[in-house]
Amino acid sequence: MKANELRQKDSEALKDELLDLLKAQFSLRMQHSTQQLANYSQMKKVRRDIARVRTVMREKS
């Protein structure tokens, strides 16, 4: 996900995107804790996407 794509979305869409990413992060954490996570780099990607969404939300406010 690119920051330019996020900047085109409205605040409600950004909130929905953030909720989806937080749920994905929780799911990946649970998979990691039960040793079912095969690709650990997914956690890094989700964490960075969350930071991107929060940054764009902060810019808009």
N, C-alpha and C positions, 0 to 999 in steps of 0.2 A: 504494500500500500504506500502510495506516495503522498507527500504533504500537499501537493497541488490538488490532488483528488479530494483530500479532506477539506481544503479551504473552500471548495465549491459546494459543500454540503451545508445545510442549515444546522442550527444548534440541536434540534430534536434528533436529526439523523446522526449527529456526532455522539449524542448521549446513548443512542441505541447501539452504535458501533462500539462505544466504550464498554457498555454492559456485556456485549457479545465477547469482546476481548477478555474481560475480567473472568467470565465464565470459562472461556477456553484456557486461561491461565490456571484457574483452579483445577480444571480437569487434568491439565498436564502435570500439575503438582501432585495430584493424587496418583496419577500413573507412575510418576517418578518414585513416590514413596512406597508404592507396592511393587516396584521394580518391573513395571510393564512398559515403560517408556523406551522405545527403540532409538528415537532420534532426539537427543538432548538439545540440539540446536533450535528446535521448535520453540523451546521456552525463551530463548534469547530473542527470537523474531517477535514473539507475542509481547514480550516485555518492551521492546523498542516501539512496536506499534501502539501500545498503550501510551507510551511517552509522547509519541507523535500526536495522537488524538488529544491528549491533555494540553499539549503545547498550542495546538490550533484553537482549542476551546478558550484557552487563556488569551490568545491574540484577539479573538472575537469579543471578549468581554471588556 
